Amino acid sequence: MNANLALFSLWAKTDRLHVVLDLELVRGSSPNFHPLIYHLLDVAACAEAVLDQERARVARLAKAFGVDPANLSLCFVTLIALHDIGKCARGFQGKVLDLWPDYLGSRPDKELSVRHDAAGVWLFHQNAKLDVIAERLFPELTPSQRLVMIQAVCGHHGQPIEWRTGGDYPDIGNCNRQIGREAEAAAGTIAEAIVAVFAPIPCHLEETSVPLASFWLAGLSVLSDWLGSNRTWFEFQPPPQGDDLQAEIARYWDAHARPNAKKALKEAGLSLSQFSPDIGLAQLFDPKYVTTPLQDYAESVELRDGPLLFIIEDMTGAGKTEAAVILAHRLMLAGKAQGLHVALPTMATANAMFERLAAIYRRLFDGEDPPSIVLSHGRRELFESFTNLSKAMAAYDGDAQDEDDPSDIEASAFCADWLARSNKQAFLAQVGAGTIDQAILAVLPARHQSLRLWGLADKVLVIDEAHAYDAYMNEEIECLLKFHAAFGGSAIILSATLPQDKRAKLVNAFLSGASKDEKPAWRPAQSAYPLVTSVALDQIDERPLALRDSLAREVAVERIGTLDEVYRCALDAAKHGAAVAVIRNTVNEAIESFETLSRAFNDVMLFHARFAMIDRQGIETEVVSRFGKEGTTNRNTILVATQVVEQSLDLDFDLIISDLAPVDLLIQRAGRLWRHARGQRPIAGPAFLVLSPEPSPDSGSKWPTPLLPKTNFVYNDAALLWRSAKAIFTAGKIVSCTSLTCAAMESGEVRALVEAVYGDDRLPIPPSLEKAELDAVGTQSGERTLAGYHVLDFQKGYDWDGVKWERDTRIKTRLGEETITLRLARVENGTVVPWAPVEANDWRRAWALSEVSLRQSQCVGSDNAPEVRVLVEAAKRWWTISEKEIPVVVLKETDEAVVWEGSALNANMKPMRIIYSAIEGLKLSDHP
């Protein structure tokens, strides 16, 4: 066989079930392997197609590097064409002995094994021809810097490669004998032939370009390999008959690789839709839409050169989401992004945002290809509005690169099935909503983080509810902003209130990524509220805004000193027809208050996080129906809830009674008062009642106990709680200014309240709480340090650097006590079935909807009777390996028709009783 033709016997992809021994038969009409050379070209063509449609992204990168965009693209495509060159190795080709290529010499007696990604880096490091190619592509870089770029491409399976001697990869030391001289020669010949056809012009990247270029290349390589490995678009092709290697490469490149790559982009949902030139709220929502001052700003603010950051601080109900969408649309039209992604604090808020975006996002676009919209969080398959969309898509029949399950879209909203297969791919959709955790994974050592980062980089990143995060997550978010800005991305941050120090940290993090030069730390100069801080490389502008007319008000704040007074006020208001919210800081306290109020009033609801998902979804729907913007009936109800009502749900109450909490959260809760115009209300004016002890100078070290014994456990900062109480009760009101002339720091004004608690001149605390404050400061400092240790270091580039990379499901994005998930079940006709009803024979979804989470300090597992355990194991027969680890608590009905009981194990491995109802959720009893 001709030596050049023999190179096509090196395989890259195979169907192990139909391997044949005779390679001549393989060259027939139904090949069972795909030649390595063809696969390299397939993936390179996908990279070329992606870059060709994302010329604005390439231009931004080339400008940052000071190189020609076309040269940069061609050099990157050429390097990606060699991403799997390690598959030449004997250790890879020997994985399927029946396909052993004679080119590599005698066939081994047993299957071999080597990591082809590690072998690829080894070949670039040891093979003279490959080394020359790398130097030709990037002549200004040192060998070690080029290796960072190379391993970003070879490490396309989700994590960097430890190519240094003695590294974590056990086969690195084996590479020398597992690759073989013949494989080295093949790799060099193939690489030279591909480079000769592509004919790249050297790209003069400098040392400072390596970090950004390596992360950029890593994401592009993963995306291109996932597309180019998919047999839906790249069917196995037989080896050629001719012996002109370069001619065959050129023929396949033009006849197969390039056309199929364009088809793959389109059918995968990656074709970019063009933007509608029509701008404004009237276009998006309604021609009669009356804009707010904030939205007027979003429609008219100057968009300066380079990546931009906008921090929007305004009242709940000011239309921040609509303003962010309009601003994002303008940024897209200005060529700064190709889509938007909204990151939120919880799955519930992400679900709500997804529905809001799905209803209007198509109006942002005006192209032939429909833009995709995707939801991304760990339990998105339980959200019906999202899963209904997947049922409309054709079944996916390609190579699976991820274990996540497919989920997708609906009629007016659209998403290709390929994009919805995992949370990683979801960031490639032009529009998305998800939890902040999914976005943060882009800057943690989570496998395939580079793909998330690539997907986010060309989006306007909108971070909602920015006040809701602790010190650990704030550090992660600041790192995310730095990476996003370095990639040339723009961002919008939304919050009801932000302490000045937190605003400064966000601005400085963004600037550190956007600028090549180190800039002096920025400090806020404005204390006005509402306020928009716009950040560009050449200017930072703090713009005070007027408040929406309907939000200009003064909310009376009154302290309540006993729970009995809480119940009396709630009952009195409800009996006069008011919609009342009673917000407790813990689930157990909420359940106790619900039971007390239910004995005195017929219409009381309970809403917290310790319900099975099926019941929680139903309660949330009912809560929004009664207390949302369109709610007009059954409003004379008392809703007892925890912090689940704090964020993003558009709720409107006549009276709110709340446990003491940090002042920014109290302001957020008060934002649910009189939110929408309803005419005459049963309450004279908006009033916010707060359950709290008196914040006196002689308060004890355990304040606010005994009145609120569990509140310190939730917020872990008695000094912060004391300052919050002192500030808000001294003011006796929460003032929303009516115009720009309102005194920025007058008593009760939102900014004044926040700065009195968090600012440099915050209120003094009693000596008894000084230790608590020091402890809290130490804890927060430790959390930021820990987060800083866990996030990736941008300056080191996409490099192994001794970091352990994990699956994204194992990476923690939040601190806090460990939790355990239980699946609730019942016995029906001698079979264990999920608590949630099984619809359309979808047992997996029903089991997932039957899940509830607890702290591990409360529960460590189930304690079913022996005869029930047998039934549970039978029910788990079809579960995945990870699902089988989830404890199942089998409930049985009690004498009370709506109450069920089961048994579980407490933290001491002792049996305890589980009590569950769809009305109260899950309760624990120490008595088995």
Salt bridges, closest charged atoms under 4 A:
ASP15 OD2 - HIS18 ND1 3.18
GLU24 OE2 - ARG27 NH1 2.47
ASP42 OD2 - HIS34 NE2 2.78
GLU48 OE2 - ARG258 NH2 2.68
ASP52 OD1 - ARG55 NH2 2.52
GLU54 OE1 - ARG57 NE 2.66
ASP84 OD2 - HIS39 NE2 3.02
ASP84 OD2 - HIS83 NE2 3.27
ASP84 OD2 - LYS87 NZ 3.19
ASP84 OD1 - HIS116 NE2 3.25
ASP84 OD1 - HIS156 NE2 3.00
ASP98 OD1 - ARG107 NH2 3.72
ASP117 OD2 - ARG115 NH2 2.72
GLU140 OE2 - HIS204 ND1 2.86
GLU162 OE1 - ARG164 NH1 3.32
GLU192 OE1 - LYS129 NZ 3.54
ASP225 OD1 - HIS39 NE2 3.53
ASP225 OD1 - HIS83 NE2 3.13
ASP225 OD2 - HIS156 NE2 3.99
GLU235 OE1 - ARG231 NH2 3.23
GLU248 OE2 - ARG251 NH2 2.55
ASP254 OD1 - ARG258 NH1 3.31
GLU302 OE1 - ARG304 NH1 3.45
GLU313 OE2 - ARG503 NE 3.35
GLU313 OE1 - ARG751 NH1 2.77
GLU322 OE2 - ARG356 NH2 2.97
ASP369 OD1 - LYS266 NZ 2.51
GLU381 OE2 - ARG379 NH1 2.98
ASP402 OD1 - LYS424 NZ 3.25
GLU403 OE1 - ARG807 NH2 3.68
ASP405 OD2 - ARG844 NH1 2.57
ASP437 OD2 - ARG814 NE 2.68
ASP458 OD2 - ARG57 NE 3.90
ASP458 OD1 - ARG60 NH2 2.36
GLU465 OE1 - HIS467 NE2 3.21
GLU475 OE1 - ARG784 NH2 2.69
GLU478 OE1 - ARG784 NH2 2.58
ASP501 OD2 - LYS505 NZ 2.60
ASP501 OD1 - ARG523 NH1 3.60
ASP538 OD2 - ARG304 NH2 2.93
ASP541 OD2 - ARG543 NE 3.24
GLU542 OE2 - ARG503 NH1 2.87
GLU554 OE1 - LYS733 NZ 3.98
GLU565 OE2 - ARG568 NH2 2.79
ASP572 OD1 - HIS576 ND1 3.79
GLU589 OE2 - ARG584 NH2 3.90
GLU595 OE2 - LYS923 NZ 2.86
ASP603 OD1 - ARG626 NH1 2.99
GLU622 OE2 - ARG626 NE 2.72
GLU646 OE2 - ARG669 NE 2.68
ASP650 OD1 - ARG675 NE 3.15
ASP650 OD1 - HIS676 NE2 2.78
ASP652 OD2 - ARG678 NE 2.57
ASP652 OD2 - ARG681 NH2 2.97
ASP654 OD1 - ARG635 NH2 3.64
ASP654 OD1 - ARG681 NH1 2.63
ASP659 OD1 - ARG584 NE 2.80
GLU694 OE1 - ARG559 NE 3.24
ASP760 OD2 - ARG523 NH2 3.74
GLU773 OE2 - ARG723 NH1 2.65
GLU773 OE2 - ARG762 NE 3.92
ASP775 OD2 - LYS771 NZ 2.92
ASP799 OD2 - ARG164 NH2 2.92
ASP801 OD2 - LYS796 NZ 2.81
GLU806 OE2 - LYS804 NZ 3.45
ASP808 OD2 - ARG452 NH2 2.68
GLU817 OE1 - ARG855 NE 3.24
GLU818 OE2 - LYS812 NZ 3.16
GLU828 OE1 - ARG826 NH1 2.76
GLU851 OE1 - ARG379 NH2 2.80
GLU851 OE2 - ARG823 NE 2.83
ASP863 OD1 - ARG869 NH2 3.82
GLU883 OE2 - ARG823 NH2 3.44
GLU883 OE2 - ARG844 NE 3.16
GLU901 OE2 - ARG913 NH1 2.63
GLU920 OE1 - LYS923 NZ 3.11
